[in-house]
Amino acid sequence: MKHSVPLLVATAASLAAASPATRQTTGLNAIAQAAGLTYFGSATDNHEITDADYLAILSDSSEFGQITPGNSMKWDATEPTQGTFTFDNADAIVELAQANGQLLRGHTCVWYSQLPSWVSSGTWDADSLNEAMTTHCSTVVGHYAGQICAYSWDVVNEAFNEDGTFRENVFYTTIGEDYIANAFTAARAADPDAKLYINDYNVEGTGAKADGLYTLVSSLLSAGVPVDGIGMQAHLIVGSVPTTIQENIERFAALGLEVALTELDIRMPVSDSDVGSDADVAQQQADYETVVGACVAVDGCVGVTIWDYTDRYSWVPSVFSGYGAALPWDDDLQKKQAYDGIVSGLSA
């Protein structure tokens, strides 16, 4: 434990009086590192970094010590035609991280979504698909091997159903469960130094899905498969943070793994102006404190990444109708009460 006192769950009432006038001015990454984390980071994307005002905040390494490319390293972006790789957009994010002295999380080698049609609709047997998959992992991970910013990779993303069974994707259906081990083995051969993660959502608290992930990872470790970390995406809803989040982080860390909160946002019901109720705004602040504090409280939890830092570029409204305002900066790039909640969680 990083702290000898138990993590206290923040409440909306305890934070409702927070004032922007007293807001912490030290950046989130600086506070996170002072608390013992490796980084506090943000996702980003290529079209966003053309926004100069946005880019100025993202490039402040006192706020963000790590960035994740939201889309430019996915399979459809890097190998749209079999054997033909393109890295221009991904390289732009990597160059940004290098220029800013920020770590980079590679995202992602093997995922059931955003696949080019030659993968998702191809005619495969187990051997041919495994060769295509491992070639893809090796090439993409290997392209960035040895670069100082390349901290970690989400090797396999969203492999589980909600009941803890394996998701029926083209890799599982064709290769079987071994596709996961094979992807990790290929990634390790391509970059012996990068931290290799399995990443999923709705695994932040204990339950069937987290149990399925725990069973798989325990088996992979026993078999000598090079898994280094667990990515808990943490796409959450205001007022619904799992009460067992710290407990769950602790049990994965007890396996000797790193744990990271990799895609954190906390959405709320919003009006047409993309503003939540005062109660939800206060609760969101409390929820950010609870989630971030759960990571800080566990030695094996190394970092927190928000899924972009501003509502201006949040994915939430386009996917969850009637929800938004999920991030700690608003559409105008102004810090919200959620920012204060993160500061409190990092400072617990």
N, C-alpha and C positions, 0 to 999 in steps of 0.2 A: 504494500500500500504506500502511496506517496504521502498520505496524511494519516496521522494517528486518530483523527476524529472521523466519525462516520459521515458519509455524504448526506446532506440535508436536502430534501426535495423542496425546491422553491415553490411558492404559491403566488398567484396573481396579486392577492391582497398585499403581500409583503413587498411587492415591487411597484405597486401602482403609483407611488409617490415619486418614482425616479424622475429626475429633472435633467434635460439636456444640458443645462448650465453647469452641472457637476459631472458631466460625462468624462470618462477617462480619455486622455489624449494619446497615451502610449499605444502603439499599434498592437493588434491582436497577436501577431506572430512573436513580437518581442515579449509580450506577457506570457504566451504559451511556452516559450523556451525558458523563461524564468521559472515557470511552474514545473519544468521537467519534461515537457513534450519536445519532440524533434521539430515540429512545425505546426503552424496553422495556415491553411491554404484555401484556394478557390479554384473552381473549374472556370474555363473560359472557352472561347471558340473564335474561329478566324474572322468572321464578320464583325465580331465585337471589338477586336483589337484595332480596327480602323476608327473607332470612336476615341478621339484624343482625351476627352475628359475621363472616360471610363478607364482607358489605358493608364493614365497617370496614377490612379488609385491602385489598380492591379499591380503596377510595377513598383509600388512602395513595399520594399521587403520587410519593413517593420510591421506592416499589416499582414502581408502574405509571404510566407517562406516557401511555399510550394504551389504549383499549379498543375491542373489536369486538363488535357485537351478533351473537350466534350465529345467531339465527333471525328476529328481528323486522323485518328489512329485506328479507327474501326475498320473492319475487313472491307466494306464497300468503298472506303476512302483510300485504302492502301493497296489493295489488289483487286481492282474492278474487273480485270480479265486475268484468267489463270496464268501465272508466271510473269505478269507485267505489273511491276510495283511502282507506285508513285508516292513520294514523300514530301512534296512541296508544302502542302498545308501543315502537315505535322512538323516539318522542319521549322516552319515559321514560329510555332509555339515553343519548340525546343530552343531556338535561338533567343526568343524572348526570355525564357527562364535563365538561360546562360548569361544574358546581358544583365539581368537583375540579381544574379546570385541566388536564384530560387531552385529548389528541388523540383523534379518532374515525376509525376505518376503516369506511367503508360497505361492507356485505356482504349481498347481491351483486345486481347488476342483472339479468344474464342467465345462467341456469344451467339445465341440463336437468332438475334434480330440484326437488322442492318447488314445482312449478308448480300453479296452480289448474287444474281440469279444463277450464275454458273455453279455456285455452291448449294444454294437452297433448293434448286430444281434440277441438279445434275443427276446423272445415272451413276450410282456409286456402289461399290462393295466395300467391305470393311478396310481392306488393304489400300485401295486407291484413295478413299477419303482420308484415312489416317495419314497417308503420304502427303496429300494436299494440305491437311491441317498442320502437320508438323513442319512442313516447308514454310507455310505462312508464318507460324510462330517464330521459327528460327530466323527467318529473313527480317521480320519486323522488329523483333527484340534485338537481333544482332546489328541492325542498322544504327542503334543508339548505344550499343555496348561500349563501355569505356568512357562515355561522356560523364563528366562529374555531376551533372544535374540529374542523371537517370537513376533515381532512388529506387523505384519500385514499379511493378507491373501487375495489373489485374489480368492474370493469365486466363482464368475461366470466370465468366460472368453469368449470374442468374441461372444456375444449374438445377434449381429445385422448385417443385410445386409447393403450395402452401401446406400440404399435409406431410411434407418431408420426403416425398418420393421424388425420383429424378424426372426432370422435365423432358417430355417427348420431343426432342429437337432432332435435326438431321444427324447430329453427331452421336447422340445416345442411341437413336433408332438403328443407325448403321454400324457403329463401332461397338456400342455398349458402354458400360461405366468406365472402361479403360481409357476412353478418350480423355478423361480428366487427367489421369496420371501421365498419359503420353504427351499432353500439351505442356505440363509442368516440366517433364524431362527435357523436352525440346527447348523450352525457354531457358532452363538452367544451362544447357550446353551452349546456347547462344550468348548468354551473359552470366558468368559465374558469380558476379558481384551484386546484381540487382535483387531486391527483395521480391519474392513471388507470392502473390495473393490470390485467393479465391474470394469473390465479391458477390454479395446478394442483398436483397431488400427483405424487409419483414423478418430479419434474424436478429434484431437489436435486443429483444427480450426473449426469455425462455419460451419454448413452445415447440410444436411439431416440426416446423421448418428449421428452426435453430438446432433441434435435436438431430434431424437428418444431416445437417451440415457437420455437426459435431461428430457424429458416427463416421461419416465419410472421411473427415480430416484425420481422425484418430487412426483409421485404417490406412490411409495414405502414409502417415508418419511411420506407422509400424512396418510398412513395406519399403521404407526408405525413399519415398517420393519427396522431391525437394519443395515442400510447401513451407513458406516462411511466415505467412500472415493471413488474417481474416479481415476482409473489408465489410463493414456493416454500413450499408448505404445511408440509412437513416432519413428516408423521405417520410416525414411524420406529419401528423395532423394536430393542430393546436388542441391542448387539453387531453391528448391521448398518448402521451409518452409512456412506453412500457415501464411499469414499476420495477421490473427485474433487470433493467438495462445494465446496471453496474454488476450485478451478480453474473449476468451472462458474459460480459466482458472478462470478468475474473476467471470463469471456467475455461474460456478459450485461451486466455493468457497462461493458465496453469499447464497447458499442453506445451509450453515453451514457444508459443507463437506470438508475433506482434499482432496487435489489433489496431485498426484505424477506423474512424468514422469518415467515410469516403465521399458521401454525396449529400451532406446534411442540408435539409431545408424543412421548415415547419409551416405548412400552409393553413390558411383559415378561410372561412366564408367571407366574401367581399361584396361590396356594392359595385355599382357601375363605375365608380371612381377608383376602384381597386383599393379601397380602404376598409379595414375590418372595424368591428365595434371596439369601443374603448376596453371592454372586458377581455375581448380576444387579444387585443394588442398587449395588455398587461399579462395575460396568460402566456402568450408567445414568449415574452421576455422571461417569464418564469421557466418555461419549457426549455429554452435555449440554455439557461443556467443549469438546469438539471442534467441535460444531455451532455453538455461540455464538461460539467463537473464530474460526471460518471467516468469519463475518459481520464481526466486529471487524477482521479482517485486511485487508478489502477496502474501499477508500474509498467505492465505490458502494453498499455495503450499509448501509441507513439504520436498520434496526430489527429487533427480534425480538418476536413475539407468541406467547405460549403459549396453547394451545386450552383455556382456563380454567386457573386456577392450582392448583386443588385436586382431588385424587382424589374428593372428595365429589360433584363435579358432572361428572366426566369422561364423555365419550361412549364411551370405549373398551370397557368391559365389556359394554355392550348391543349392540355391533357385532362385536367380536372375542372369541368365546367362549374362556374360559381365560386371557385377557390383562387386564391392568389396571395399577394403580400407576404411571401414566404421567407424573405431574406432580410439581412440586417441593414441593408441600404435600400432606400426607396427608388422610385423611377427617376428622381432628380439627383440621384447619387448622394443623398443626405442620409446620415446615420439615424437609425430608428431606435426605439427602446429595445429591440431584439439585440442590438449591438451591446447595450449595457448588460443584458442577460449573459451574453458570451463572456464579457469582461468579468462578471461576477463568478461565472463557472470556472474560468481559468484562474481566478484569484482565491478560490475556496480553500 
